[in-house]
Amino acid sequence: MTPAIELQGISKAFGPVHANKDIALRVLPGTIHGIIGENGAGKSTLMSILYGFYRADAGEIRIHGTPVTLSDSQAAIAAGIGMVFQHFKLVENFTVLENVILGAEDGRLLRPSLAKARKELRALAEDYGLNVDPDACIEDLGVGFQQRVEILKALYRKADILILDEPTGVLTPAEADQLFRILRRLRDEGKTIILITHKLREIMEITDTVSVMRRGQMTATLPTASTNPEDLAERMVGRKVLLRIEKAPAQPGATVLDVQNLCLQDATGVARLKSVSLSVRAGEILGIAGVAGNGQSELLQVLSGMRPAQGQVWLNGQPIDIATPRADARTRRALGIGHVPEDRQREGLIMQFSAWENSVFGYHHDSGWQRYGMMQNAAIRQAAAAQMHRFDVRPPNPALEARHFSGGNQQKLVVAREIERHPQLLLIGQPTRGVDIGAIEFIHQQIMALRDQGTAILLVSVELDEILSLSDRIAVMFDGQIMGERAADATDERELGLLMAGMAPAGGA
């Protein structure tokens, strides 16, 4: 069978960094082909070459047996290739319909293009289960529906080959399951799909074939049915990887964080937090489980000083002002509260600034980084280099802008900055979103080490495996409320799932 995609001898370097080295890859038509590897292994670079964003330094690309030159994304689209990026490329104040035809208009007059697109979207929705309101504004849609729009854009442009880069990184488990149903339907209709993901469960569940990349090279390609998560993890990292954290029993101390009757309304008057009460003690992890959008994000924002609210919050027995504009994030950091935000690109990093500059953001007012009102840049660079080495950030270049690191390495930069401050309370949201298996193991170990040193940790994650693995106690949020709290070793995914759906299991919450 002629491969839908065949890459031969693909190489790409960025200065001294060889992102891809003599890559060979064959993807058969009508299959879902997974590509896995650590952050920085070269997966996204390889797919960017296939989509025309980068030109390979050497090698050949064949599409359905025909050699092609993919000088830009328009050439890739013309060759029948579509790509859905990890961070969506949508205009937020445009409608679904406007985003779909953007760059693919039939002429100067938009009305005929819009009418044609509306008709085709209706057909695509029926064929592939990609239902979405064509007149909805992107900024009003959840991430699951925004992702459908990205897929519709590619299909509208007659893509026969679809590349998805970390497609479930921003999805809830239910949204991910819906995406997989859509991908299977696309495959069954003859589409060829390349899935880049770090989640081994997804590889095992959805792919027909899997390729493993490590340090810019393709190290293995094998049928998914012939492997298992442990084998793939070892092939990715080059060593055995713990897929579940080993931890000693917690030794909780005094209460560090005490929250009582926390309430929050958004700008439209909708209640986002409804009398939330919880506590976290020194040396323990309280995990907050729940489907995204049920108040977890707002809880972190209030506690970290990003937005005001009503209620009472105490840190080590001292009240914290959460109601006035003076209750800002800088004040919280000075009190010993660290914060790893859920969205590293919007809230954790300034993407156009270097790694060494990002390594002190939020702490740049500290006396250790200033002298006579001047920033001690040389000392910050040196500390950042050591920090990047300890947290295995790749490439270990403090001068590199944050936007040039992979998503997982961006996450390591944020986690390193907060953990290295040894906070009394660490607020951490989605700690391993978009992070590969080796980095997940490392970040989990750092979180556990911080707990064992006596830090109180409030952990928010939509990954139930992560919540169960790391937490000592688990609270479940639904519709802005705490539905129940459980000891981590006395519950399971079924019970937590019922609470996440707003249903208290037999016996009450």
C-alpha positions as CSV (number, residue, x, y, z in Angstrom):
1,M,0.0,0.0,0.0
2,T,1.3,3.4,-0.9
3,P,1.8,5.5,2.2
4,A,-0.2,8.6,2.7
5,I,2.9,10.3,4.1
6,E,6.5,9.2,3.6
7,L,9.4,11.2,5.1
8,Q,13.0,10.2,4.1
9,G,16.1,11.7,5.7
10,I,14.4,14.7,7.2
11,S,16.9,16.9,9.2
12,K,16.4,20.4,10.7
13,A,18.8,22.4,12.9
14,F,18.3,25.7,14.7
15,G,21.9,26.9,15.1
16,P,23.7,24.3,17.1
17,V,20.4,22.5,18.1
18,H,19.5,19.6,15.9
19,A,15.7,19.3,16.3
20,N,15.4,16.5,13.7
21,K,18.1,14.1,12.6
22,D,17.7,11.9,9.5
23,I,14.0,11.2,10.2
24,A,12.2,8.4,8.3
25,L,8.5,7.9,8.7
26,R,5.7,6.1,6.8
27,V,2.1,6.7,7.6
28,L,-0.5,4.4,5.9
29,P,-3.8,5.9,4.6
30,G,-6.9,5.5,6.6
31,T,-5.0,5.0,9.9
32,I,-4.5,6.9,13.1
33,H,-0.7,7.2,13.6
34,G,0.6,8.4,17.0
35,I,3.9,10.2,17.5
36,I,5.2,10.4,21.1
37,G,8.3,11.6,22.7
38,E,9.6,13.9,25.5
39,N,9.2,17.6,25.3
40,G,11.9,18.8,23.0
41,A,12.2,15.5,21.2
42,G,11.4,17.1,17.9
43,K,7.8,16.1,17.3
44,S,6.3,19.5,16.8
45,T,9.3,20.6,14.6
46,L,8.7,17.5,12.4
47,M,5.0,18.3,12.0
48,S,5.8,22.0,11.3
49,I,8.0,20.8,8.4
50,L,5.2,18.6,7.2
51,Y,2.8,21.6,7.4
52,G,5.2,24.0,5.6
53,F,6.0,26.2,8.6
54,Y,9.6,25.2,8.5
55,R,11.8,24.1,5.5
56,A,13.8,21.0,6.2
57,D,17.6,21.3,5.8
58,A,17.7,17.9,4.1
59,G,15.4,15.1,3.1
60,E,12.3,14.4,1.0
61,I,8.5,14.4,1.6
62,R,6.1,12.3,-0.4
63,I,2.3,12.6,-0.2
64,H,0.5,9.5,-1.6
65,G,3.8,8.6,-3.4
66,T,4.4,11.9,-5.0
67,P,7.4,14.1,-4.0
68,V,6.3,17.5,-2.8
69,T,7.9,20.8,-1.8
70,L,6.0,22.3,1.1
71,S,7.3,25.9,1.1
72,D,4.6,27.2,3.3
73,S,1.3,26.3,4.9
74,Q,-0.7,27.1,1.7
75,A,1.4,24.5,-0.2
76,A,0.6,22.0,2.6
77,I,-3.1,22.8,2.4
78,A,-3.0,22.4,-1.4
79,A,-1.4,18.9,-0.8
80,G,-4.4,18.0,1.3
81,I,-2.8,18.5,4.8
82,G,-4.5,20.2,7.7
83,M,-3.2,20.9,11.1
84,V,-4.9,21.5,14.5
85,F,-2.4,23.2,16.8
86,Q,-2.2,22.8,20.6
87,H,-2.9,26.5,21.0
88,F,-5.7,27.3,18.6
89,K,-5.3,29.7,15.7
90,L,-8.7,31.3,15.9
91,V,-9.9,35.0,15.8
92,E,-11.8,35.2,19.1
93,N,-14.2,38.0,18.1
94,F,-15.1,36.3,14.8
95,T,-17.9,33.8,14.4
96,V,-17.4,30.1,13.6
97,L,-18.3,30.7,10.0
98,E,-16.0,33.6,9.6
99,N,-13.1,31.7,11.1
100,V,-13.7,28.7,8.8
101,I,-13.6,30.8,5.6
102,L,-10.8,33.1,6.7
103,G,-8.0,32.7,4.1
104,A,-10.2,30.5,1.9
105,E,-12.6,33.1,0.5
106,D,-13.9,32.6,-3.0
107,G,-13.6,36.2,-4.1
108,R,-14.0,39.8,-3.0
109,L,-17.6,39.4,-1.9
110,L,-18.0,37.5,1.3
111,R,-21.7,36.7,1.1
112,P,-21.3,33.9,-1.5
113,S,-18.4,32.5,0.5
114,L,-20.4,32.5,3.7
115,A,-23.4,30.9,2.1
116,K,-21.2,28.2,0.6
117,A,-19.4,27.6,3.9
118,R,-22.6,27.4,5.8
119,K,-23.9,24.7,3.5
120,E,-20.6,22.7,3.7
121,L,-20.4,23.0,7.4
122,R,-23.9,21.5,7.7
123,A,-22.8,18.6,5.6
124,L,-19.5,18.1,7.6
125,A,-21.4,18.3,10.9
126,E,-23.7,15.5,9.7
127,D,-20.9,13.3,8.3
128,Y,-18.5,13.5,11.2
129,G,-20.5,14.6,14.3
130,L,-18.9,18.0,14.4
131,N,-21.9,20.0,15.5
132,V,-21.3,23.6,16.3
133,D,-23.4,26.7,15.8
134,P,-21.9,28.5,12.7
135,D,-23.0,31.9,14.0
136,A,-21.5,31.5,17.5
137,C,-18.7,33.8,18.4
138,I,-15.4,32.0,19.2
139,E,-14.9,33.7,22.5
140,D,-18.2,32.4,23.7
141,L,-17.4,28.7,22.9
142,G,-15.7,26.3,25.3
143,V,-12.3,24.8,24.2
144,G,-13.9,21.5,23.1
145,F,-16.1,23.4,20.5
146,Q,-13.2,25.6,19.5
147,Q,-11.2,22.5,18.7
148,R,-14.1,21.3,16.5
149,V,-13.9,24.6,14.6
150,E,-10.2,24.0,14.0
151,I,-11.0,20.5,12.6
152,L,-13.8,22.0,10.5
153,K,-11.4,24.5,9.1
154,A,-9.1,21.8,7.9
155,L,-11.9,19.6,6.4
156,Y,-13.4,22.7,4.7
157,R,-10.1,23.1,2.9
158,K,-10.4,19.5,1.7
159,A,-7.7,18.0,4.1
160,D,-7.2,14.3,3.5
161,I,-4.4,14.2,6.1
162,L,-5.1,15.7,9.5
163,I,-2.3,16.5,12.1
164,L,-3.4,17.1,15.7
165,D,-0.7,18.5,18.1
166,E,-1.6,17.6,21.8
167,P,-5.3,17.8,21.0
168,T,-6.5,16.9,24.5
169,G,-4.2,19.2,26.4
170,V,-7.1,21.6,27.1
171,L,-10.0,19.2,27.1
172,T,-11.9,17.6,29.9
173,P,-12.1,13.7,29.9
174,A,-15.6,13.9,28.4
175,E,-14.5,16.3,25.7
176,A,-11.5,14.0,24.9
177,D,-13.8,11.0,24.6
178,Q,-16.0,13.0,22.1
179,L,-12.9,14.0,20.1
180,F,-11.8,10.3,19.9
181,R,-15.2,9.4,18.5
182,I,-14.8,12.1,15.9
183,L,-11.3,10.9,15.0
184,R,-12.5,7.3,14.6
185,R,-15.2,8.4,12.3
186,L,-12.8,10.4,10.2
187,R,-10.5,7.4,10.0
188,D,-13.4,5.1,9.0
189,E,-14.2,7.6,6.2
190,G,-10.6,7.2,4.9
191,K,-8.9,10.2,6.4
192,T,-5.3,9.8,7.6
193,I,-4.6,11.2,11.1
194,I,-1.4,11.9,12.9
195,L,-1.8,12.3,16.6
196,I,1.0,14.0,18.7
197,T,0.4,13.3,22.3
198,H,2.3,12.6,25.5
199,K,-0.6,10.7,27.1
200,L,0.1,7.0,26.8
201,R,-3.5,6.0,27.6
202,E,-4.6,7.9,24.5
203,I,-2.0,6.2,22.4
204,M,-3.2,2.8,23.5
205,E,-6.9,3.8,23.1
206,I,-7.0,5.5,19.8
207,T,-4.0,4.8,17.5
208,D,-3.3,2.0,15.1
209,T,0.4,2.6,14.9
210,V,2.8,4.5,17.1
211,S,6.2,6.1,16.4
212,V,8.6,7.1,19.2
213,M,11.0,10.1,19.0
214,R,13.9,10.8,21.3
215,R,16.3,13.7,21.1
216,G,15.4,14.5,17.5
217,Q,15.6,11.0,16.2
218,M,12.9,8.4,15.3
219,T,13.8,5.4,17.5
220,A,10.8,3.0,16.8
221,T,7.6,2.5,14.9
222,L,5.4,-0.4,15.9
223,P,1.7,-1.5,15.9
224,T,0.0,-0.1,19.0
225,A,-1.5,-3.5,19.7
226,S,2.0,-5.0,20.2
227,T,3.1,-2.6,22.9
228,N,2.0,-1.3,26.3
229,P,2.4,2.0,28.3
230,E,5.4,0.8,30.3
231,D,7.3,-0.2,27.1
232,L,6.5,3.1,25.4
233,A,7.5,5.2,28.4
234,E,10.9,3.4,28.5
235,R,11.4,3.9,24.7
236,M,10.6,7.6,25.1
237,V,12.8,8.4,28.0
238,G,15.5,5.8,27.6
239,R,15.0,4.4,31.1
240,K,12.2,2.8,33.2
241,V,9.6,5.4,34.2
242,L,7.3,5.4,37.3
243,L,3.8,5.8,35.9
244,R,2.5,6.2,39.4
245,I,4.3,8.2,42.1
246,E,5.6,6.4,45.1
247,K,5.0,8.4,48.3
248,A,5.2,8.0,52.0
249,P,2.2,8.7,54.2
250,A,1.6,12.4,54.8
251,Q,2.6,13.9,58.2
252,P,0.3,16.9,58.4
253,G,1.1,19.7,60.7
254,A,-0.8,22.9,61.6
255,T,-3.4,24.4,59.4
256,V,-1.7,26.7,56.9
257,L,-4.7,27.7,54.7
258,D,-8.3,28.1,56.1
259,V,-11.1,29.2,53.7
260,Q,-14.6,29.9,54.9
261,N,-17.7,30.7,52.8
262,L,-15.8,32.0,49.8
263,C,-18.2,33.5,47.3
264,L,-17.6,35.1,43.9
265,Q,-19.8,36.5,41.1
266,D,-18.5,37.3,37.7
267,A,-19.2,40.5,35.7
268,T,-22.6,39.2,34.5
269,G,-23.7,38.4,38.1
270,V,-23.3,34.6,37.7
271,A,-22.1,32.9,40.9
272,R,-18.8,31.2,40.2
273,L,-18.0,30.3,43.9
274,K,-20.8,29.4,46.3
275,S,-19.8,29.3,50.0
276,V,-16.6,27.3,49.4
277,S,-14.9,26.2,52.6
278,L,-11.7,24.1,52.9
279,S,-8.4,23.8,54.7
280,V,-4.9,22.7,53.9
281,R,-2.3,21.7,56.5
282,A,1.4,21.9,56.4
283,G,2.9,18.8,54.8
284,E,-0.2,17.6,52.9
285,I,-1.8,17.9,49.5
286,L,-5.4,18.7,49.1
287,G,-6.5,17.8,45.5
288,I,-9.4,19.6,43.9
289,A,-11.1,17.4,41.3
290,G,-13.8,18.4,38.9
291,V,-14.7,19.0,35.3
292,A,-13.1,22.2,34.0
293,G,-15.4,25.3,34.5
294,N,-16.9,24.4,37.8
295,G,-15.1,27.0,39.9
296,Q,-11.6,25.6,40.3
297,S,-10.0,28.3,38.2
298,E,-11.8,31.0,40.1
299,L,-10.7,29.5,43.4
300,L,-7.1,29.6,42.4
301,Q,-7.4,33.2,41.1
302,V,-9.0,34.4,44.4
303,L,-6.4,32.7,46.6
304,S,-3.5,33.9,44.5
305,G,-4.7,37.5,44.6
306,M,-5.7,37.8,40.9
307,R,-9.3,38.8,41.6
308,P,-11.3,39.9,44.7
309,A,-14.1,37.9,46.3
310,Q,-16.2,37.7,49.5
311,G,-15.6,35.4,52.4
312,Q,-12.8,34.7,54.9
313,V,-9.3,33.4,54.3
314,W,-6.6,32.8,56.9
315,L,-2.9,32.0,56.3
316,N,-1.2,30.5,59.4
317,G,-4.0,31.9,61.5
318,Q,-3.7,35.5,60.1
319,P,-6.6,36.9,58.0
320,I,-5.9,37.8,54.4
321,D,-7.7,40.7,52.7
322,I,-9.5,39.2,49.6
323,A,-12.1,41.8,49.1
324,T,-10.2,45.0,48.0
325,P,-8.1,45.9,45.0
326,R,-5.1,46.1,47.4
327,A,-5.3,42.3,47.8
328,D,-3.0,41.6,44.8
329,A,-0.7,38.8,43.8
330,R,2.4,40.6,44.9
331,T,1.1,40.8,48.4
332,R,0.3,37.0,48.4
333,R,3.8,36.1,47.3
334,A,5.3,38.2,50.1
335,L,3.1,36.2,52.5
336,G,4.7,33.0,51.3
337,I,2.1,31.9,48.7
338,G,3.4,30.4,45.5
339,H,1.3,30.0,42.4
340,V,1.6,27.8,39.3
341,P,-1.3,29.0,37.2
342,E,-3.4,26.8,35.0
343,D,-2.5,28.7,31.8
344,R,1.3,29.0,31.6
345,Q,1.3,31.2,28.5
346,R,-1.3,33.7,29.6
347,E,-0.6,33.8,33.4
348,G,2.7,32.1,34.1
349,L,5.1,33.5,31.5
350,I,5.7,36.6,29.3
351,M,6.4,34.8,26.1
352,Q,8.6,37.4,24.5
353,F,10.9,37.6,27.5
354,S,13.9,35.3,28.1
355,A,13.9,32.4,30.4
356,W,16.2,34.2,32.9
357,E,13.8,37.1,33.1
358,N,10.8,34.8,33.5
359,S,12.6,33.0,36.3
360,V,12.1,35.9,38.7
361,F,8.8,37.4,37.6
362,G,6.6,37.9,40.6
363,Y,9.7,37.9,42.8
364,H,11.7,40.6,41.0
365,H,11.0,43.1,43.8
366,D,12.8,40.9,46.3
367,S,15.9,42.5,47.9
368,G,18.1,39.5,46.7
369,W,17.6,40.6,43.1
370,Q,18.1,44.3,43.6
371,R,20.9,46.6,44.7
372,Y,20.5,50.4,45.0
373,G,17.3,50.1,43.0
374,M,19.0,48.2,40.1
375,M,18.3,44.7,39.0
376,Q,21.2,42.2,39.5
377,N,20.9,40.7,36.0
378,A,24.1,38.7,36.1
379,A,23.1,37.1,39.4
380,I,19.6,36.3,38.0
381,R,21.1,34.8,34.8
382,Q,23.4,32.6,36.9
383,A,20.6,31.5,39.2
384,A,18.3,30.8,36.2
385,A,21.0,28.6,34.6
386,A,21.3,26.5,37.8
387,Q,17.5,26.3,38.1
388,M,17.1,25.1,34.5
389,H,19.8,22.5,35.1
390,R,18.1,21.2,38.2
391,F,14.7,21.0,36.5
392,D,16.1,19.6,33.2
393,V,14.7,22.4,31.0
394,R,15.7,21.9,27.4
395,P,17.5,23.6,25.8
396,P,19.3,24.8,29.0
397,N,19.7,28.3,27.5
398,P,18.6,31.1,29.9
399,A,18.8,33.7,27.1
400,L,16.2,31.9,24.9
401,E,12.8,33.6,24.8
402,A,10.0,31.6,26.6
403,R,8.0,31.3,23.3
404,H,10.8,29.2,21.8
405,F,10.5,26.4,24.4
406,S,8.1,23.5,24.0
407,G,5.0,23.5,26.1
408,G,6.4,21.0,28.6
409,N,9.6,23.0,29.1
410,Q,7.6,26.2,29.5
411,Q,5.8,24.4,32.3
412,K,9.1,23.4,33.9
413,L,10.2,27.0,33.9
414,V,7.0,28.0,35.9
415,V,7.2,25.1,38.3
416,A,10.9,25.7,39.0
417,R,10.3,29.4,39.7
418,E,7.6,28.6,42.3
419,I,9.0,25.5,43.9
420,E,12.5,26.9,44.3
421,R,11.0,29.7,46.5
422,H,9.9,27.0,49.1
423,P,6.6,28.7,49.7
424,Q,4.5,28.0,52.8
425,L,1.5,27.4,50.6
426,L,1.7,26.3,46.9
427,L,-1.3,26.8,44.7
428,I,-0.8,24.7,41.6
429,G,-3.2,24.4,38.7
430,Q,-3.0,21.6,36.0
431,P,0.7,20.9,36.8
432,T,1.4,18.6,33.9
433,R,-1.0,19.9,31.2
434,G,0.8,19.3,27.9
435,V,3.8,17.7,29.6
436,D,5.5,14.4,28.5
437,I,5.7,11.3,30.6
438,G,9.3,11.9,31.7
439,A,8.6,15.4,32.8
440,I,5.4,14.4,34.5
441,E,7.4,11.9,36.7
442,F,9.9,14.7,37.5
443,I,7.3,17.4,38.3
444,H,5.3,14.9,40.5
445,Q,8.5,14.1,42.4
446,Q,9.2,17.8,43.0
447,I,5.7,18.3,44.3
448,M,6.0,15.4,46.7
449,A,9.4,16.6,47.9
450,L,7.9,20.0,48.6
451,R,5.1,18.3,50.6
452,D,7.5,16.2,52.6
453,Q,9.4,19.4,53.4
454,G,6.3,20.8,55.1
455,T,4.7,22.9,52.4
456,A,0.9,23.0,52.2
457,I,-0.2,22.3,48.7
458,L,-3.6,23.0,47.0
459,L,-3.7,21.0,43.7
460,V,-6.2,21.5,40.9
461,S,-6.3,19.0,38.1
462,V,-8.8,17.6,35.6
463,E,-6.7,14.4,35.4
464,L,-8.2,12.0,37.9
465,D,-5.2,9.8,37.8
466,E,-3.0,12.7,38.9
467,I,-5.4,13.7,41.7
468,L,-5.5,10.2,43.0
469,S,-1.8,9.7,42.7
470,L,-0.7,12.9,44.4
471,S,-3.4,13.9,46.9
472,D,-3.7,13.0,50.5
473,R,-7.3,14.4,50.6
474,I,-9.6,15.1,47.7
475,A,-12.4,17.7,47.4
476,V,-14.7,17.6,44.4
477,M,-16.1,20.8,42.9
478,F,-19.3,21.1,40.9
479,D,-21.1,24.3,39.9
480,G,-18.9,26.4,42.2
481,Q,-19.5,24.2,45.3
482,I,-17.6,21.6,47.2
483,M,-19.7,18.4,46.6
484,G,-17.7,16.3,49.0
485,E,-14.3,15.5,50.5
486,R,-12.6,12.1,50.6
487,A,-9.3,10.6,51.8
488,A,-7.4,9.7,48.7
489,D,-6.8,6.1,49.8
490,A,-10.5,5.6,50.6
491,T,-12.1,6.6,47.2
492,D,-11.9,5.7,43.6
493,E,-12.7,7.1,40.1
494,R,-16.3,6.0,40.2
495,E,-17.1,7.8,43.4
496,L,-15.3,10.9,42.4
497,G,-16.9,10.8,39.0
498,L,-20.4,10.8,40.6
499,L,-19.4,13.8,42.7
500,M,-18.0,15.6,39.6
501,A,-21.4,15.1,37.9
502,G,-23.1,16.7,40.9
503,M,-24.4,13.5,42.4
504,A,-23.6,12.5,45.9
505,P,-23.0,8.7,46.2
506,A,-25.0,6.6,48.6
507,G,-24.0,7.6,52.1
508,G,-23.9,11.4,51.3
509,A,-21.1,13.8,50.6
